[in-house]
Amino acid sequence: MKSNAKLWHWQLLYLLLAGLFFSPDALAQEDKKQKVFLMEIGANIDPRTNRYTQLALDEATRVEADHILLRLNTFGGALNDADEIRLRLLEYPKPIYVYIDKNAASAGALISIACDSIYMAPGANIGAATVVSADGQAAPGKYQSYMRSIMRSTAEATGRDPRLAEAMVDASVDSTLSAGQVLTLTTSEAIEQGFCEGRAEDIDDVLQQLNLQDAEIVRYELSTSDKVISFFLNPVISGILILIIVGGLWFELQTPGVGFPLLAAIVAGTLYLTPYYLNGLAEHWEVLLFIVGIVLIGLEVFVVPGFGVTGISGIVLVFLSLLLIMVNNQAFDFTFVPSDQLMESLVSVLIGMVGSFVLVALTWKSVLGSRAMQRVVLSNTFQSNEGYRSANSAEHLIGRTGIAHTRMNPSGRVMIDDTMYDAQARDGFIEKGDTVQVIDQSTFSLRVKKV
């Protein structure tokens, strides 16, 4: 009887322990798959890449990814964008691994070192992180010093040799591997120096080495809206948008009140400015520069007579703003803007602006003669031989003579029968007091010649 009671106590204890260790929550936790979030960088590091990494890590947080795997293949890019990406990777709470698929040069090396683990493809390289200017020459010493410091501090933060990281920037740093040159490590050298965790044939091989081959893979892709934004960042598309902006403004100024050209210019301006602003290329002052330029052109057309300083200043400001928005300059500092990117942007803006004027010149008459324009533009003329007369008509003065009341060079005023008239000399200049004869008239002035 006692033995049965003792057995019953042991069975109860077993059930309690089983309920504790094999509860539904514990079983669910046991069955939960690890989630790996895969993102890729396969181009130069620039504001677009910067924004891509931010969007990707935000999405990884949203889907509750357990691991981040970055596939990287880049020859480098903008230092300021690489630095922001580096900090973003260092501060992310989940482990981040990078698979270097052939190249991690310059800014790519900095981004790789910021990851928790590095895996490299056979034949891959990492290093050569010297800061260069737009012409490909080494940047001034202050930039090299900053790059050395962030490479060193990043390596320290992720447990790698900081002297090797610094040698990737400065050839003077003592390293038996660099032989007087900035350091670049092959896959084997990186593994030997503890800079790389292993060699991998592909992404699946990386997952196998991390024991995550059975994990759920979430591949990040840009949303439709972000793809549209990237599409409009293409220099060719930017050039077409500039053509529409300038051409639309010109058509509207020539036919005020029509509205369609102005609407096209506003839509094109929005499509041009918004993507660059969202990607960090268009600064507030650059957008303001564009607006001020448009205002100056409007003042020249509607307020200031003739075409002078105001109009030219407006055109220059619009041109500069469109160019500066397309390149990642730092307050007119183009040190880190690649020369090919600067030339590409310059050509796009020039083609857009010149092309718009050519387009206007070629299509102006056909556009005005189209049915759509005839509906909104008054094209009827009212001739005097048809019985129409202007309230300011001065046809009765044609042939009459008078005296130049002011010097006409070529515009001025004349006195005819004790009445003052605005007039314009047909040929050359007429001095005050000379006798003149009216040869023609318009709504606003007479045309005269010296007798």
C-alpha positions as CSV (number, residue, x, y, z in Angstrom):
1,M,0.0,0.0,0.0
2,K,2.8,2.4,0.9
3,S,4.6,1.4,-2.4
4,N,1.5,2.3,-4.4
5,A,1.2,5.7,-2.7
6,K,4.9,6.4,-3.3
7,L,4.5,5.5,-7.0
8,W,1.5,7.8,-7.3
9,H,3.5,10.7,-5.8
10,W,6.3,10.1,-8.4
11,Q,3.8,10.0,-11.3
12,L,2.3,13.3,-10.1
13,L,5.8,14.9,-9.9
14,Y,6.6,13.6,-13.4
15,L,3.4,15.2,-14.8
16,L,4.2,18.5,-13.2
17,L,7.7,18.5,-14.6
18,A,6.3,17.6,-18.0
19,G,3.8,20.4,-17.9
20,L,6.6,22.8,-16.9
21,F,9.1,21.8,-19.6
22,F,6.7,20.9,-22.4
23,S,4.1,23.6,-22.1
24,P,2.5,24.8,-25.4
25,D,4.6,28.0,-25.3
26,A,7.8,26.0,-24.8
27,L,6.9,23.6,-27.6
28,A,6.0,26.6,-29.9
29,Q,9.3,28.2,-29.1
30,E,11.1,24.9,-29.8
31,D,9.3,24.6,-33.2
32,K,9.8,28.2,-34.2
33,K,12.1,28.6,-37.3
34,Q,15.0,31.0,-37.3
35,K,14.4,33.8,-39.8
36,V,17.3,35.2,-41.9
37,F,16.8,38.5,-43.7
38,L,18.8,38.8,-47.0
39,M,19.8,42.2,-48.4
40,E,22.1,43.0,-51.3
41,I,24.5,45.8,-52.2
42,G,25.9,45.5,-55.7
43,A,26.6,49.0,-56.8
44,N,28.7,52.1,-55.7
45,I,27.9,53.4,-52.2
46,D,25.9,56.6,-52.6
47,P,22.7,58.1,-51.1
48,R,20.6,55.5,-52.9
49,T,22.5,52.7,-51.3
50,N,22.3,54.5,-48.0
51,R,18.6,54.8,-48.1
52,Y,18.3,51.2,-49.3
53,T,20.1,49.9,-46.2
54,Q,17.9,52.0,-43.9
55,L,14.7,50.7,-45.6
56,A,16.0,47.2,-45.5
57,L,16.9,47.2,-41.8
58,D,13.5,48.8,-40.9
59,E,11.8,46.0,-42.8
60,A,14.0,43.4,-41.0
61,T,12.8,44.8,-37.7
62,R,9.2,44.7,-38.8
63,V,9.3,41.0,-39.8
64,E,11.2,40.2,-36.6
65,A,14.2,38.7,-38.4
66,D,16.7,36.8,-36.2
67,H,19.7,37.3,-38.4
68,I,20.7,39.7,-41.2
69,L,22.8,38.5,-44.2
70,L,24.3,41.1,-46.5
71,R,25.5,40.1,-49.9
72,L,28.1,42.7,-51.0
73,N,30.0,43.4,-54.2
74,T,31.2,47.0,-54.6
75,F,34.3,49.0,-55.4
76,G,33.4,51.7,-52.9
77,G,31.7,55.1,-53.1
78,A,30.9,58.1,-51.0
79,L,32.6,58.2,-47.6
80,N,29.7,60.0,-45.8
81,D,27.1,57.5,-47.0
82,A,29.4,54.6,-46.1
83,D,29.9,56.0,-42.6
84,E,26.1,56.3,-42.0
85,I,25.7,52.7,-43.2
86,R,28.5,51.6,-40.9
87,L,26.9,53.1,-37.8
88,R,23.6,51.7,-38.8
89,L,25.1,48.2,-38.9
90,L,27.0,48.5,-35.7
91,E,24.0,49.7,-33.8
92,Y,21.6,47.1,-35.1
93,P,20.6,44.7,-32.2
94,K,20.6,41.4,-34.3
95,P,23.7,39.7,-35.6
96,I,24.7,40.8,-39.1
97,Y,26.8,38.7,-41.5
98,V,28.3,39.8,-44.8
99,Y,29.1,37.7,-47.8
100,I,31.7,39.4,-50.0
101,D,30.9,38.2,-53.5
102,K,34.2,39.2,-55.1
103,N,34.8,42.9,-54.1
104,A,34.7,44.9,-50.9
105,A,37.0,47.8,-51.8
106,S,37.2,51.2,-50.1
107,A,33.8,52.1,-48.6
108,G,32.8,48.4,-49.1
109,A,35.7,47.4,-46.8
110,L,34.4,49.7,-44.1
111,I,30.9,48.3,-44.3
112,S,32.2,44.8,-44.2
113,I,34.2,45.4,-41.1
114,A,31.1,46.8,-39.4
115,C,29.4,43.4,-39.7
116,D,29.7,40.7,-37.0
117,S,31.0,38.0,-39.3
118,I,32.6,38.1,-42.8
119,Y,32.5,35.3,-45.3
120,M,34.3,35.7,-48.7
121,A,33.9,34.0,-52.1
122,P,36.9,32.3,-53.6
123,G,39.0,35.0,-55.4
124,A,37.4,37.8,-53.4
125,N,39.2,40.9,-52.0
126,I,38.8,43.3,-49.1
127,G,40.7,46.5,-48.5
128,A,42.2,49.5,-50.5
129,A,40.3,52.0,-48.5
130,T,42.3,55.1,-49.2
131,V,40.0,58.2,-49.7
132,V,40.2,59.6,-53.2
133,S,38.9,62.8,-54.7
134,A,36.8,63.1,-57.9
135,D,39.9,62.9,-60.1
136,G,41.0,59.6,-58.6
137,Q,43.9,61.1,-56.6
138,A,44.4,60.6,-52.9
139,A,42.3,63.2,-50.9
140,P,44.0,65.6,-48.5
141,G,45.5,64.3,-45.2
142,K,42.5,65.3,-43.0
143,Y,40.2,62.9,-44.9
144,Q,42.8,60.1,-44.7
145,S,43.1,60.6,-41.0
146,Y,39.4,60.4,-40.5
147,M,39.1,57.3,-42.6
148,R,41.9,55.7,-40.6
149,S,40.2,56.4,-37.3
150,I,36.8,55.0,-38.3
151,M,38.4,51.9,-39.9
152,R,40.4,51.4,-36.6
153,S,37.4,52.0,-34.3
154,T,35.1,49.8,-36.4
155,A,37.6,46.9,-36.3
156,E,37.9,47.3,-32.5
157,A,34.1,47.2,-32.1
158,T,33.8,44.0,-34.1
159,G,36.9,42.3,-32.6
160,R,39.3,42.5,-35.6
161,D,42.9,43.7,-35.8
162,P,42.7,47.5,-35.9
163,R,46.2,47.8,-37.4
164,L,45.2,45.8,-40.4
165,A,42.1,47.9,-40.9
166,E,44.2,51.1,-40.7
167,A,46.7,49.6,-43.1
168,M,43.9,49.4,-45.7
169,V,43.9,53.2,-45.7
170,D,47.5,54.2,-45.1
171,A,50.5,52.5,-46.7
172,S,52.8,53.8,-44.0
173,V,51.2,51.6,-41.4
174,D,53.5,48.7,-40.7
175,S,52.2,45.6,-42.2
176,T,54.1,42.6,-43.7
177,L,51.3,41.9,-46.0
178,S,51.0,45.4,-47.7
179,A,54.7,45.7,-48.9
180,G,54.5,49.5,-48.8
181,Q,51.1,49.7,-50.4
182,V,47.6,50.2,-48.9
183,L,46.5,46.8,-47.7
184,T,44.2,44.5,-49.7
185,L,43.5,41.0,-48.4
186,T,42.6,38.0,-50.5
187,T,40.2,35.4,-49.1
188,S,43.0,33.2,-47.8
189,E,44.9,36.1,-46.3
190,A,41.8,37.4,-44.6
191,I,41.0,34.0,-43.1
192,E,44.6,33.6,-42.0
193,Q,44.7,37.0,-40.3
194,G,41.4,36.5,-38.5
195,F,39.7,39.1,-40.6
196,C,37.3,36.7,-42.2
197,E,35.3,33.8,-40.6
198,G,35.4,31.5,-43.7
199,R,35.3,30.9,-47.4
200,A,31.9,30.3,-49.0
201,E,30.9,29.4,-52.5
202,D,27.5,31.1,-52.3
203,I,24.8,32.2,-49.9
204,D,23.6,28.7,-49.2
205,D,27.2,27.8,-48.2
206,V,27.2,30.7,-45.8
207,L,23.9,29.6,-44.2
208,Q,25.3,26.0,-44.0
209,Q,28.4,27.3,-42.1
210,L,26.2,29.3,-39.8
211,N,24.0,26.3,-39.2
212,L,21.0,28.2,-40.6
213,Q,20.4,26.0,-43.6
214,D,16.9,25.2,-42.4
215,A,16.1,28.9,-41.5
216,E,13.3,30.8,-43.3
217,I,14.9,33.2,-45.8
218,V,13.3,36.7,-46.3
219,R,14.7,38.4,-49.4
220,Y,14.3,42.2,-49.3
221,E,13.0,43.9,-52.4
222,L,12.3,47.6,-52.9
223,S,8.6,48.5,-52.9
224,T,6.9,49.7,-56.1
225,S,7.1,53.3,-54.9
226,D,10.8,53.0,-54.1
227,K,11.4,51.4,-57.6
228,V,9.6,54.4,-59.2
229,I,11.8,56.8,-57.2
230,S,15.0,54.9,-58.4
231,F,13.7,55.1,-62.0
232,F,13.4,58.9,-61.8
233,L,16.9,59.1,-60.4
234,N,18.2,58.0,-63.8
235,P,20.2,60.9,-65.4
236,V,18.5,60.3,-68.7
237,I,15.0,60.6,-67.1
238,S,16.2,63.6,-65.2
239,G,17.2,65.2,-68.5
240,I,13.8,64.6,-70.0
241,L,12.1,66.1,-66.9
242,I,14.3,69.2,-67.1
243,L,13.3,69.5,-70.7
244,I,9.6,69.4,-69.7
245,I,10.1,71.9,-66.9
246,V,11.9,74.5,-69.0
247,G,9.7,74.0,-72.1
248,G,6.5,74.1,-70.1
249,L,7.5,77.3,-68.4
250,W,8.4,78.9,-71.7
251,F,5.2,77.9,-73.4
252,E,3.2,79.2,-70.4
253,L,5.0,82.5,-70.5
254,Q,4.3,82.9,-74.2
255,T,0.6,82.0,-73.9
256,P,-0.3,83.1,-70.3
257,G,-3.5,81.6,-69.0
258,V,-3.5,78.4,-71.0
259,G,-2.5,76.3,-68.0
260,F,-1.5,73.0,-69.6
261,P,2.2,73.9,-70.1
262,L,2.4,75.2,-66.5
263,L,0.8,72.0,-65.2
264,A,3.2,69.9,-67.1
265,A,6.2,71.9,-65.7
266,I,4.9,71.6,-62.1
267,V,4.4,67.8,-62.5
268,A,7.8,67.4,-64.0
269,G,9.4,69.6,-61.3
270,T,7.8,67.4,-58.6
271,L,8.9,64.2,-60.2
272,Y,12.4,65.7,-60.6
273,L,12.9,67.1,-57.1
274,T,11.1,64.5,-54.9
275,P,13.3,61.5,-55.6
276,Y,16.5,63.5,-55.1
277,Y,15.1,64.9,-51.9
278,L,14.1,61.5,-50.5
279,N,17.5,60.1,-51.3
280,G,19.3,62.9,-49.5
281,L,20.8,64.5,-52.6
282,A,18.5,67.6,-52.8
283,E,19.2,69.8,-49.8
284,H,16.7,72.4,-48.7
285,W,18.9,75.3,-49.9
286,E,19.3,73.7,-53.3
287,V,15.5,73.4,-53.7
288,L,15.2,77.0,-52.5
289,L,17.8,78.0,-55.1
290,F,15.6,76.5,-57.8
291,I,12.5,78.4,-56.6
292,V,14.4,81.7,-56.4
293,G,15.6,81.2,-60.0
294,I,12.0,80.6,-61.2
295,V,10.8,83.7,-59.4
296,L,13.6,85.8,-60.9
297,I,12.7,84.6,-64.4
298,G,9.0,85.4,-63.7
299,L,9.9,88.9,-62.6
300,E,12.0,89.5,-65.7
301,V,9.0,88.5,-67.9
302,F,6.2,90.2,-66.1
303,V,7.7,93.1,-64.2
304,V,11.2,94.2,-65.3
305,P,11.2,95.5,-68.9
306,G,13.6,94.0,-71.4
307,F,15.9,91.1,-70.6
308,G,18.8,91.8,-68.2
309,V,20.4,91.0,-64.9
310,T,17.2,89.6,-63.3
311,G,16.5,87.1,-66.1
312,I,20.1,86.0,-66.5
313,S,20.5,85.5,-62.8
314,G,17.3,83.4,-62.7
315,I,18.5,81.2,-65.5
316,V,21.9,80.7,-63.8
317,L,20.3,79.9,-60.5
318,V,17.9,77.3,-62.1
319,F,20.9,75.7,-63.9
320,L,23.0,75.6,-60.8
321,S,20.2,74.2,-58.7
322,L,19.4,71.4,-61.2
323,L,23.0,70.5,-61.4
324,L,23.7,70.6,-57.6
325,I,20.6,68.5,-56.8
326,M,21.9,65.6,-59.0
327,V,25.4,65.4,-57.3
328,N,26.2,64.6,-53.7
329,N,28.2,67.8,-53.0
330,Q,28.8,69.2,-49.5
331,A,28.1,72.9,-49.8
332,F,29.8,73.3,-53.2
333,D,32.6,70.9,-52.1
334,F,32.9,68.4,-55.0
335,T,36.0,66.6,-53.5
336,F,34.2,63.2,-53.2
337,V,31.9,63.5,-56.3
338,P,33.2,61.1,-58.9
339,S,34.2,63.0,-62.1
340,D,32.1,60.8,-64.3
341,Q,29.0,61.4,-62.1
342,L,29.7,65.2,-62.2
343,M,30.0,65.1,-66.0
344,E,27.0,62.9,-66.4
345,S,24.9,65.3,-64.4
346,L,26.3,68.4,-66.3
347,V,25.4,66.8,-69.6
348,S,21.9,65.8,-68.4
349,V,21.1,69.4,-67.3
350,L,22.6,71.0,-70.5
351,I,20.8,68.6,-72.8
352,G,17.5,69.2,-70.9
353,M,17.8,73.0,-71.0
354,V,19.1,73.4,-74.5
355,G,16.8,70.6,-75.8
356,S,13.8,72.5,-74.4
357,F,14.6,75.6,-76.3
358,V,15.2,73.6,-79.5
359,L,12.0,71.8,-79.0
360,V,10.1,75.1,-78.5
361,A,11.7,76.6,-81.6
362,L,10.8,73.6,-83.7
363,T,7.2,73.1,-82.4
364,W,6.0,76.6,-81.6
365,K,4.1,77.3,-84.8
366,S,2.6,73.8,-85.0
367,V,1.5,73.9,-81.3
368,L,-0.2,77.2,-81.8
369,G,-1.9,76.0,-84.9
370,S,-3.2,72.8,-83.3
371,R,-6.9,72.4,-82.6
372,A,-6.3,72.1,-78.8
373,M,-4.5,75.5,-78.7
374,Q,-7.0,77.2,-81.0
375,R,-9.7,76.4,-78.4
376,V,-7.9,78.3,-75.7
377,V,-5.9,81.0,-77.6
378,L,-7.6,83.9,-79.2
379,S,-6.3,83.8,-82.8
380,N,-8.7,86.3,-84.5
381,T,-7.3,89.6,-85.8
382,F,-9.2,92.8,-86.1
383,Q,-8.0,94.9,-89.1
384,S,-8.6,98.6,-89.6
385,N,-9.8,97.9,-93.2
386,E,-12.6,95.8,-91.8
387,G,-13.9,98.8,-89.8
388,Y,-12.2,98.1,-86.4
389,R,-10.6,101.0,-84.6
390,S,-8.4,101.1,-81.5
391,A,-9.2,103.7,-78.9
392,N,-5.6,104.8,-79.2
393,S,-5.5,104.8,-83.0
394,A,-3.2,107.5,-84.5
395,E,-3.5,106.7,-88.1
396,H,-4.6,110.2,-88.8
397,L,-1.1,111.4,-87.8
398,I,0.7,109.4,-90.5
399,G,2.5,111.9,-92.8
400,R,2.3,114.7,-90.3
401,T,5.4,116.5,-89.0
402,G,6.5,117.5,-85.6
403,I,9.4,118.3,-83.3
404,A,11.5,115.8,-81.3
405,H,10.7,116.8,-77.7
406,T,13.5,114.5,-76.3
407,R,16.5,112.8,-77.7
408,M,15.4,109.6,-79.4
409,N,17.8,106.7,-79.1
410,P,15.8,105.2,-80.6
411,S,12.7,105.8,-78.3
412,G,11.5,109.1,-77.0
413,R,8.7,111.7,-77.3
414,V,7.6,114.1,-80.1
415,M,5.4,117.1,-80.1
416,I,2.7,117.3,-82.9
417,D,0.2,120.2,-82.8
418,D,0.9,120.9,-79.2
419,T,0.2,117.2,-78.2
420,M,2.9,114.9,-76.8
421,Y,3.3,111.4,-78.3
422,D,5.5,108.4,-77.5
423,A,7.6,107.7,-80.6
424,Q,10.4,105.5,-81.9
425,A,13.0,106.5,-84.5
426,R,13.0,104.3,-87.6
427,D,16.7,104.7,-88.3
428,G,19.5,105.7,-85.9
429,F,19.1,108.5,-83.4
430,I,17.2,111.8,-83.5
431,E,18.4,114.8,-81.5
432,K,16.1,117.0,-79.4
433,G,14.6,119.8,-81.5
434,D,14.9,118.0,-84.9
435,T,11.9,118.0,-87.3
436,V,10.4,114.5,-87.7
437,Q,7.7,113.0,-89.8
438,V,5.3,110.2,-88.8
439,I,5.6,107.2,-91.1
440,D,3.7,104.5,-89.1
441,Q,1.9,103.9,-85.8
442,S,1.2,101.1,-83.4
443,T,-1.1,100.8,-80.3
444,F,1.5,102.3,-78.0
445,S,3.8,104.6,-80.1
446,L,4.5,106.3,-83.4
447,R,7.3,105.5,-85.8
448,V,9.0,108.6,-87.1
449,K,11.9,109.6,-89.3
450,K,14.1,112.7,-89.4
451,V,13.1,115.2,-92.0
